[in-house]
Amino acid sequence: MEEKNEKPQAHGAGKADPEAFAAIVRDNQRWLRGYFRARLSDWAAADDLAQDVFITAFKQIRNFRGDSSIASWLRGIAHNHLRNHLRKHREVALGGSEELQALLEQSCDQWQAAVDISLAMQALVTCKTRLPQMARRLLDLRYGQEKSVHEIAEITGKGYSALTMQFHRLRLLLAKCITEELEGGKV
């Protein structure tokens, strides 16, 4: 998916151009619905939340500064909608205390963090499969088998400095790929 960083053209009193916003919806609705469906068992609620995100975005489009991609901006709105939905629809214990409420809120945040880590791990696996076989072997030696760079140099016959630079480049490449996967909703 090609992300658009530019702000949709506006007209009137800070309202978004409906045609430009329709393009935003077309470009982002699939991954956004997937974002909610991966986190909720009720797919109808997931689709409703995705629609709510677009409604919020349409109302707030004048606040989009273009510092990040539209997809990143929408992901932030989606995260807030999901958090509110989970808080609104959780069971309330009778006789609960403020400490219990704080614990539940912390659990919700930890759950969200765990889901985000899970998505990042899926993206990492996807990105790793796109690498050449030799690069995957090096990563397996370093991070799977926990070999030192010196040990890998002995195994592969490559120089230590060359390997450190290659690992640096591989980490940058994987970081970029993971970011694109997460922002593009391809995971």
N, C-alpha and C positions, 0 to 999 in steps of 0.2 A: 504494500500500500504506500502510495506516495503521500507524505505528510505536507500540509500546507501551513507555513508559519505566518503568512500574511493575514492581516485582519480583514474579514469580509467587508465589502463595501457597504456603507451605511447611507441612509437617506432620512430625511425628516428629523424628528426629535430623538436622535440616538437609537433608532430602531434598526435592526439588521435587515438587509436586503433579503427578502424571502427566497429568491432564487439562489443567492450565494449560500444561504443557510441550508437550503435543500441539498446542495452539493456536500456540505459538511455532514449532514445526516447520512447521505448515501455512502460517503467515504468511511464513516465511522460506526454505523449502526451494527454491523455484523460483529466486530470485536467487542463492542460495548455490551451487546446482548450476551455474548459468550462470557464476558467478565462477570455478569450477574448470575448467569446460569451455572457457572463453575462454583459459585459460592452459596447458592440457594437451591433447595430441593424443589421448590415451587416455581416452575418455569414461567407461569403466568405472572407471578409477582416479579420475577426477574425482568420480563418484558415490560411490565408497568414501570419498574424502576428505570429501565433504559429510556423509556419515553419521558419520564420525569426529568432525567438528566438533560435531555434535549430541550425540554420546556425551560428549565432553569438556564441553560446555556443561551437560549434565544433571548430570554429576558435580560441576561447579564452580558451579552456579547460586547456591549460598549465598554465593559471593564477588561476585556481581553487585550493585554498590552502587546502580545506577540513575542514575549521573552522566551517562550517555549512553543512547542508545536500545539496545534489544536487538539491532537490526541492526548497530549500530556495534560492540557487544561481540562479536557473532558474527563480524564481519569481521576483528577482531583475532585471534580464535582461528583463523579460516580462513587468514589471512596466515601465522601461525606453522606451521600444518599444511602449507601449500604450501611454505614454505621448507624444512621438514624433509624433505618428500617429494622436492623437487628435489635436496637434498644427498644423500639416501640413494640415489637412483636415477641419479646422474650417474656417468659412467665415471671410474674412478680410473687415472691414469697411473702406470705402473711407474717407480720411481726418482724420484717427485715430491719436491719439497722443501716446507718450510714456507712459503717465499715464493710458490711456485706455489699452494699451498692458500689462502693469503691472497688471492691474485689471483682465484682461482676464486670464493671467497666474496664478494669485492667485485663481481665480474661478476654473480653471482646477485642481489645487492642492487640493482645498477644496472639489470639486466633488469626486476626487479620495479618499480623506480621508473619505467622507461620504459613498462611496461604500465599503471601507475597514471596516468601522464600521458596515455597514449592513451585510457584510459577517461574521463578528465576532458575531453579534447578532444571525444570523442563526445557527452558530456553537454552541453558548451558549444554544439555544433552543434544538438542537440535543443532546448535552451533558447532559443537565438537564433531558431529558427523559430516559437516561440510568441509572440514579441514582435510588436507592431504594426509595419506596414511602415515608418512614419516612424522608429521607434526603431531598426529594423534599418539604415535608411539612415544615421542618425547614427553608429551604431557602425561602419559600413563606411567612412564618411568619416574618422572619427577613427583607427580601428585598421587598417582595410584599406588606405586611401589615405594614412594617416599625416598627415592635415591637422591643423593646430593648431586650438585652440578658437576663436581669433580668425578664422582662415580659414573655419571652419564657420559662425561668426556672420555673416560677409559673404555666404556662399553661401545660407544659409537665411533671413537677415533676422531671426534671433533674437538676443536680447541675450547678451553674454558670460556674465554671472552666471547667467542662466536656463539656459544650456547647461551650465555647470559643475555646477549642481545636478542637471540632468537626467542628465548622465553619471554623477554620483555615485549617483543612484537606480537607474539602469540596471545599474551594477556591483553594487550590493547585491542587486538583483532576480536578476541572473544568478548571483551567488554562492549565493544561497539555492536557486535552482532546481538548480544543479549539485550542491550538497550533497544535496538531496532525491533527485535522479536516482541518485547514487552509492550513497547509503544504501538506497534503495528497490530497487536492482538492476534498474532499468528500462532501463538502457543495454545 
